[in-house]
Amino acid sequence: MPSLPMPITDVFVSLADPRQTNKVQHSLAETLTVAVCGILVGADTFEEIQAWAQEKLPWLRRYLELP
């Protein structure tokens, strides 16, 4: 029986988050997942990743919490 693929966020959950807790809006795993997806679709800069993520926010929220 084939197993389901592992969600990409699971790859990042074990990473230590060096950010200041009171300044964090999104989990590190979700932030890195958005960045990887943005890069995979051709974004080359932080600004391009942000623009792509804002455009695709409804789609991203189907898979990520993104409060």
MARBALUM-722297 format. One record per residue: residue number from 1; residue in one letter; chain; z, x negated, y negated of N, C-alpha, C, O in turn. Coordinates in pm, whole numbers, always signed. Example, Ala and Ser with C-alpha at 12.3 -4.5 7.8 and 13.67 -1.06 7.14 Angstrom:
residues 2
atom resi=1&resn=A&chain=A&n.Z=+780&n.X=-1319&n.Y=+569&ca.Z=+780&ca.X=-1230&ca.Y=+450&c.Z=+780&c.X=-1320&c.Y=+330&o.Z=+846&o.X=-1424&o.Y=+332;
atom resi=2&resn=S&chain=A&n.Z=+708&n.X=-1285&n.Y=+225&ca.Z=+714&ca.X=-1367&ca.Y=+106&c.Z=+787&c.X=-1290&c.Y=-3&o.Z=+804&o.X=-1341&o.Y=-114;
//
This chain:
residues 67
atom resi=1&resn=M&chain=A&n.Z=+0&n.X=-84&n.Y=+117&ca.Z=+0&ca.X=+0&ca.Y=+0&c.Z=+0&c.X=-89&c.Y=-124&o.Z=+89&o.X=-174&o.Y=-139;
atom resi=2&resn=P&chain=A&n.Z=-98&n.X=-72&n.Y=-214&ca.Z=-104&ca.X=-157&ca.Y=-333&c.Z=+11&c.X=-125&c.Y=-429&o.Z=+50&o.X=-9&o.Y=-445;
atom resi=3&resn=S&chain=A&n.Z=+62&n.X=-228&n.Y=-491&ca.Z=+170&ca.X=-207&ca.Y=-588&c.Z=+111&c.X=-185&c.Y=-727&o.Z=-1&o.X=-226&o.Y=-756;
atom resi=4&resn=L&chain=A&n.Z=+189&n.X=-121&n.Y=-811&ca.Z=+146&ca.X=-99&ca.Y=-948&c.Z=+153&c.X=-229&c.Y=-1026&o.Z=+241&o.X=-312&o.Y=-999;
atom resi=5&resn=P&chain=A&n.Z=+63&n.X=-249&n.Y=-1122&ca.Z=+71&ca.X=-371&ca.Y=-1203&c.Z=+198&c.X=-371&c.Y=-1288&o.Z=+248&o.X=-266&o.Y=-1327;
atom resi=6&resn=M&chain=A&n.Z=+249&n.X=-489&n.Y=-1314&ca.Z=+370&ca.X=-503&ca.Y=-1394&c.Z=+335&c.X=-480&c.Y=-1542&o.Z=+238&o.X=-538&o.Y=-1591;
atom resi=7&resn=P&chain=A&n.Z=+412&n.X=-398&n.Y=-1613&ca.Z=+387&ca.X=-381&ca.Y=-1756&c.Z=+401&c.X=-514&c.Y=-1829&o.Z=+488&o.X=-595&o.Y=-1796;
atom resi=8&resn=I&chain=A&n.Z=+316&n.X=-536&n.Y=-1927&ca.Z=+317&ca.X=-664&ca.Y=-1999&c.Z=+451&c.X=-687&c.Y=-2068&o.Z=+493&o.X=-802&o.Y=-2085;
atom resi=9&resn=T&chain=A&n.Z=+518&n.X=-581&n.Y=-2109&ca.Z=+648&ca.X=-599&ca.Y=-2175&c.Z=+750&c.X=-664&c.Y=-2080&o.Z=+840&o.X=-734&o.Y=-2125;
atom resi=10&resn=D&chain=A&n.Z=+734&n.X=-640&n.Y=-1950&ca.Z=+827&ca.X=-700&ca.Y=-1853&c.Z=+817&c.X=-852&c.Y=-1851&o.Z=+913&o.X=-919&o.Y=-1811;
atom resi=11&resn=V&chain=A&n.Z=+705&n.X=-905&n.Y=-1892&ca.Z=+688&ca.X=-1051&ca.Y=-1896&c.Z=+779&c.X=-1111&c.Y=-2003&o.Z=+826&o.X=-1224&o.Y=-1988;
atom resi=12&resn=F&chain=A&n.Z=+803&n.X=-1037&n.Y=-2110&ca.Z=+876&ca.X=-1089&ca.Y=-2226&c.Z=+1024&c.X=-1052&c.Y=-2230&o.Z=+1098&o.X=-1110&o.Y=-2311;
atom resi=13&resn=V&chain=A&n.Z=+1071&n.X=-960&n.Y=-2148&ca.Z=+1209&ca.X=-912&ca.Y=-2161&c.Z=+1314&c.X=-1020&c.Y=-2134&o.Z=+1426&o.X=-1009&o.Y=-2183;
atom resi=14&resn=S&chain=A&n.Z=+1281&n.X=-1120&n.Y=-2059&ca.Z=+1380&ca.X=-1224&ca.Y=-2028&c.Z=+1388&c.X=-1333&c.Y=-2135&o.Z=+1472&o.X=-1422&o.Y=-2125;
atom resi=15&resn=L&chain=A&n.Z=+1302&n.X=-1327&n.Y=-2236&ca.Z=+1306&ca.X=-1427&ca.Y=-2343&c.Z=+1425&c.X=-1404&c.Y=-2435&o.Z=+1458&o.X=-1290&o.Y=-2468;
atom resi=16&resn=A&chain=A&n.Z=+1489&n.X=-1512&n.Y=-2474&ca.Z=+1598&ca.X=-1502&ca.Y=-2572&c.Z=+1539&c.X=-1471&c.Y=-2709&o.Z=+1438&o.X=-1530&o.Y=-2749;
atom resi=17&resn=D&chain=A&n.Z=+1601&n.X=-1380&n.Y=-2779&ca.Z=+1553&ca.X=-1341&ca.Y=-2912&c.Z=+1630&c.X=-1418&c.Y=-3019&o.Z=+1749&o.X=-1392&o.Y=-3039;
atom resi=18&resn=P&chain=A&n.Z=+1564&n.X=-1512&n.Y=-3088&ca.Z=+1633&ca.X=-1595&ca.Y=-3187&c.Z=+1649&c.X=-1527&c.Y=-3324&o.Z=+1709&o.X=-1585&o.Y=-3415;
atom resi=19&resn=R&chain=A&n.Z=+1598&n.X=-1406&n.Y=-3339&ca.Z=+1602&ca.X=-1339&ca.Y=-3469&c.Z=+1742&c.X=-1289&c.Y=-3502&o.Z=+1824&o.X=-1268&o.Y=-3413;
atom resi=20&resn=Q&chain=A&n.Z=+1769&n.X=-1271&n.Y=-3631&ca.Z=+1897&ca.X=-1217&ca.Y=-3676&c.Z=+1900&c.X=-1068&c.Y=-3642&o.Z=+1813&o.X=-993&o.Y=-3685;
atom resi=21&resn=T&chain=A&n.Z=+1999&n.X=-1027&n.Y=-3568&ca.Z=+2007&ca.X=-890&ca.Y=-3515&c.Z=+1996&c.X=-784&c.Y=-3623&o.Z=+1930&o.X=-682&o.Y=-3602;
atom resi=22&resn=N&chain=A&n.Z=+2059&n.X=-805&n.Y=-3736&ca.Z=+2058&ca.X=-703&ca.Y=-3842&c.Z=+1923&c.X=-693&c.Y=-3914&o.Z=+1905&o.X=-603&o.Y=-3997;
atom resi=23&resn=K&chain=A&n.Z=+1830&n.X=-783&n.Y=-3886&ca.Z=+1699&ca.X=-780&ca.Y=-3950&c.Z=+1587&c.X=-739&c.Y=-3854&o.Z=+1469&o.X=-745&o.Y=-3888;
atom resi=24&resn=V&chain=A&n.Z=+1625&n.X=-698&n.Y=-3733&ca.Z=+1527&ca.X=-666&ca.Y=-3629&c.Z=+1494&c.X=-518&c.Y=-3631&o.Z=+1583&o.X=-434&o.Y=-3626;
atom resi=25&resn=Q&chain=A&n.Z=+1364&n.X=-487&n.Y=-3639&ca.Z=+1320&ca.X=-349&ca.Y=-3636&c.Z=+1264&c.X=-312&c.Y=-3498&o.Z=+1280&o.X=-198&o.Y=-3453;
atom resi=26&resn=H&chain=A&n.Z=+1198&n.X=-406&n.Y=-3433&ca.Z=+1136&ca.X=-381&ca.Y=-3302&c.Z=+1185&c.X=-486&c.Y=-3203&o.Z=+1221&o.X=-597&o.Y=-3242;
atom resi=27&resn=S&chain=A&n.Z=+1186&n.X=-449&n.Y=-3076&ca.Z=+1229&ca.X=-545&ca.Y=-2974&c.Z=+1129&c.X=-661&c.Y=-2968&o.Z=+1011&o.X=-644&o.Y=-2999;
atom resi=28&resn=L&chain=A&n.Z=+1178&n.X=-776&n.Y=-2929&ca.Z=+1093&ca.X=-893&ca.Y=-2918&c.Z=+982&c.X=-868&c.Y=-2815&o.Z=+867&o.X=-906&o.Y=-2838;
atom resi=29&resn=A&chain=A&n.Z=+1016&n.X=-804&n.Y=-2703&ca.Z=+915&ca.X=-777&ca.Y=-2599&c.Z=+802&c.X=-690&c.Y=-2653&o.Z=+686&o.X=-716&o.Y=-2625;
atom resi=30&resn=E&chain=A&n.Z=+836&n.X=-587&n.Y=-2731&ca.Z=+732&ca.X=-501&ca.Y=-2786&c.Z=+651&c.X=-573&c.Y=-2894&o.Z=+529&o.X=-555&o.Y=-2901;
atom resi=31&resn=T&chain=A&n.Z=+716&n.X=-653&n.Y=-2976&ca.Z=+645&ca.X=-729&ca.Y=-3079&c.Z=+545&c.X=-825&c.Y=-3017&o.Z=+431&o.X=-834&o.Y=-3062;
atom resi=32&resn=L&chain=A&n.Z=+587&n.X=-896&n.Y=-2913&ca.Z=+498&ca.X=-990&ca.Y=-2847&c.Z=+385&c.X=-917&c.Y=-2772&o.Z=+273&o.X=-967&o.Y=-2766;
atom resi=33&resn=T&chain=A&n.Z=+414&n.X=-801&n.Y=-2718&ca.Z=+312&ca.X=-722&ca.Y=-2650&c.Z=+204&c.X=-678&c.Y=-2749&o.Z=+85&o.X=-687&o.Y=-2719;
atom resi=34&resn=V&chain=A&n.Z=+245&n.X=-631&n.Y=-2865&ca.Z=+149&ca.X=-592&ca.Y=-2969&c.Z=+67&c.X=-713&c.Y=-3011&o.Z=-55&o.X=-702&o.Y=-3028;
atom resi=35&resn=A&chain=A&n.Z=+131&n.X=-828&n.Y=-3029&ca.Z=+59&ca.X=-948&ca.Y=-3070&c.Z=-44&c.X=-990&c.Y=-2965&o.Z=-158&o.X=-1023&o.Y=-3000;
atom resi=36&resn=V&chain=A&n.Z=-7&n.X=-988&n.Y=-2839&ca.Z=-100&ca.X=-1026&ca.Y=-2732&c.Z=-217&c.X=-929&c.Y=-2727&o.Z=-332&o.X=-971&o.Y=-2716;
atom resi=37&resn=C&chain=A&n.Z=-189&n.X=-800&n.Y=-2736&ca.Z=-298&ca.X=-701&ca.Y=-2735&c.Z=-391&c.X=-721&c.Y=-2854&o.Z=-513&o.X=-713&o.Y=-2840;
atom resi=38&resn=G&chain=A&n.Z=-334&n.X=-747&n.Y=-2971&ca.Z=-416&ca.X=-772&ca.Y=-3090&c.Z=-507&c.X=-893&c.Y=-3072&o.Z=-624&o.X=-890&o.Y=-3109;
atom resi=39&resn=I&chain=A&n.Z=-453&n.X=-997&n.Y=-3016&ca.Z=-532&ca.X=-1119&ca.Y=-2992&c.Z=-642&c.X=-1091&c.Y=-2890&o.Z=-754&o.X=-1139&o.Y=-2905;
atom resi=40&resn=L&chain=A&n.Z=-610&n.X=-1013&n.Y=-2787&ca.Z=-710&ca.X=-982&ca.Y=-2684&c.Z=-828&c.X=-902&c.Y=-2739&o.Z=-939&o.X=-911&o.Y=-2685;
atom resi=41&resn=V&chain=A&n.Z=-806&n.X=-825&n.Y=-2845&ca.Z=-916&ca.X=-749&ca.Y=-2905&c.Z=-983&c.X=-824&c.Y=-3019&o.Z=-1070&o.X=-769&o.Y=-3086;
atom resi=42&resn=G&chain=A&n.Z=-942&n.X=-949&n.Y=-3043&ca.Z=-1014&ca.X=-1033&ca.Y=-3138&c.Z=-943&c.X=-1065&c.Y=-3268&o.Z=-1002&o.X=-1131&o.Y=-3354;
atom resi=43&resn=A&chain=A&n.Z=-819&n.X=-1023&n.Y=-3285&ca.Z=-746&ca.X=-1058&ca.Y=-3407&c.Z=-712&c.X=-1207&c.Y=-3406&o.Z=-668&o.X=-1260&o.Y=-3304;
atom resi=44&resn=D&chain=A&n.Z=-732&n.X=-1272&n.Y=-3518&ca.Z=-708&ca.X=-1416&ca.Y=-3527&c.Z=-589&c.X=-1454&c.Y=-3613&o.Z=-541&o.X=-1568&o.Y=-3605;
atom resi=45&resn=T&chain=A&n.Z=-540&n.X=-1362&n.Y=-3694&ca.Z=-430&ca.X=-1392&ca.Y=-3785&c.Z=-322&c.X=-1284&c.Y=-3772&o.Z=-346&o.X=-1178&o.Y=-3715;
atom resi=46&resn=F&chain=A&n.Z=-205&n.X=-1313&n.Y=-3827&ca.Z=-98&ca.X=-1213&ca.Y=-3829&c.Z=-142&c.X=-1087&c.Y=-3903&o.Z=-110&o.X=-975&o.Y=-3862;
atom resi=47&resn=E&chain=A&n.Z=-216&n.X=-1106&n.Y=-4011&ca.Z=-263&ca.X=-992&ca.Y=-4089&c.Z=-359&c.X=-905&c.Y=-4008&o.Z=-352&o.X=-782&o.Y=-4015;
atom resi=48&resn=E&chain=A&n.Z=-448&n.X=-969&n.Y=-3931&ca.Z=-541&ca.X=-894&ca.Y=-3848&c.Z=-468&c.X=-821&c.Y=-3734&o.Z=-504&o.X=-708&o.Y=-3699;
atom resi=49&resn=I&chain=A&n.Z=-367&n.X=-885&n.Y=-3677&ca.Z=-287&ca.X=-820&ca.Y=-3573&c.Z=-217&c.X=-699&c.Y=-3632&o.Z=-216&o.X=-592&o.Y=-3571;
atom resi=50&resn=Q&chain=A&n.Z=-159&n.X=-714&n.Y=-3750&ca.Z=-89&ca.X=-602&ca.Y=-3815&c.Z=-186&c.X=-488&c.Y=-3846&o.Z=-154&o.X=-372&o.Y=-3822;
atom resi=51&resn=A&chain=A&n.Z=-303&n.X=-520&n.Y=-3899&ca.Z=-401&ca.X=-416&ca.Y=-3932&c.Z=-446&c.X=-342&c.Y=-3806&o.Z=-458&o.X=-220&o.Y=-3807;
atom resi=52&resn=W&chain=A&n.Z=-471&n.X=-416&n.Y=-3698&ca.Z=-511&ca.X=-354&ca.Y=-3572&c.Z=-399&c.X=-264&c.Y=-3520&o.Z=-424&o.X=-151&o.Y=-3479;
atom resi=53&resn=A&chain=A&n.Z=-275&n.X=-315&n.Y=-3522&ca.Z=-161&ca.X=-238&ca.Y=-3470&c.Z=-139&c.X=-110&c.Y=-3551&o.Z=-109&o.X=-6&o.Y=-3493;
atom resi=54&resn=Q&chain=A&n.Z=-154&n.X=-116&n.Y=-3681&ca.Z=-137&ca.X=+4&ca.Y=-3763&c.Z=-246&c.X=+106&c.Y=-3733&o.Z=-220&o.X=+226&o.Y=-3729;
atom resi=55&resn=E&chain=A&n.Z=-367&n.X=+57&n.Y=-3711&ca.Z=-478&ca.X=+147&ca.Y=-3677&c.Z=-459&c.X=+212&c.Y=-3540&o.Z=-496&o.X=+327&o.Y=-3520;
atom resi=56&resn=K&chain=A&n.Z=-401&n.X=+138&n.Y=-3448&ca.Z=-385&ca.X=+184&ca.Y=-3310&c.Z=-243&c.X=+233&c.Y=-3279&o.Z=-208&o.X=+249&o.Y=-3162;
atom resi=57&resn=L&chain=A&n.Z=-162&n.X=+256&n.Y=-3381&ca.Z=-22&ca.X=+294&ca.Y=-3361&c.Z=-4&c.X=+415&c.Y=-3269&o.Z=+82&o.X=+411&o.Y=-3181;
atom resi=58&resn=P&chain=A&n.Z=-80&n.X=+523&n.Y=-3286&ca.Z=-61&ca.X=+636&ca.Y=-3193&c.Z=-87&c.X=+596&c.Y=-3047&o.Z=-14&o.X=+638&o.Y=-2957;
atom resi=59&resn=W&chain=A&n.Z=-188&n.X=+515&n.Y=-3024&ca.Z=-218&ca.X=+468&ca.Y=-2888&c.Z=-106&c.X=+378&c.Y=-2837&o.Z=-63&o.X=+392&o.Y=-2723;
atom resi=60&resn=L&chain=A&n.Z=-60&n.X=+284&n.Y=-2920&ca.Z=+46&ca.X=+192&ca.Y=-2880&c.Z=+175&c.X=+268&c.Y=-2845&o.Z=+246&o.X=+230&o.Y=-2752;
atom resi=61&resn=R&chain=A&n.Z=+203&n.X=+375&n.Y=-2918&ca.Z=+325&ca.X=+452&ca.Y=-2892&c.Z=+319&c.X=+529&c.Y=-2761&o.Z=+422&o.X=+580&o.Y=-2715;
atom resi=62&resn=R&chain=A&n.Z=+204&n.X=+539&n.Y=-2700&ca.Z=+195&ca.X=+599&ca.Y=-2567&c.Z=+257&c.X=+507&c.Y=-2462&o.Z=+297&o.X=+553&o.Y=-2355;
atom resi=63&resn=Y&chain=A&n.Z=+264&n.X=+378&n.Y=-2493&ca.Z=+314&ca.X=+279&ca.Y=-2398&c.Z=+440&c.X=+206&c.Y=-2443&o.Z=+514&o.X=+153&o.Y=-2360;
atom resi=64&resn=L&chain=A&n.Z=+464&n.X=+204&n.Y=-2574&ca.Z=+579&ca.X=+132&ca.Y=-2630&c.Z=+663&c.X=+228&c.Y=-2714&o.Z=+613&o.X=+330&o.Y=-2761;
atom resi=65&resn=E&chain=A&n.Z=+790&n.X=+194&n.Y=-2733&ca.Z=+875&ca.X=+281&ca.Y=-2815&c.Z=+839&c.X=+271&c.Y=-2964&o.Z=+816&o.X=+373&o.Y=-3029;
atom resi=66&resn=L&chain=A&n.Z=+833&n.X=+150&n.Y=-3017&ca.Z=+797&ca.X=+125&ca.Y=-3158&c.Z=+864&c.X=+226&c.Y=-3252&o.Z=+797&o.X=+309&o.Y=-3313;
atom resi=67&resn=P&chain=A&n.Z=+997&n.X=+216&n.Y=-3264&ca.Z=+1068&ca.X=+311&ca.Y=-3352&c.Z=+1029&c.X=+295&c.Y=-3499&o.Z=+1080&o.X=+367&o.Y=-3584;
//
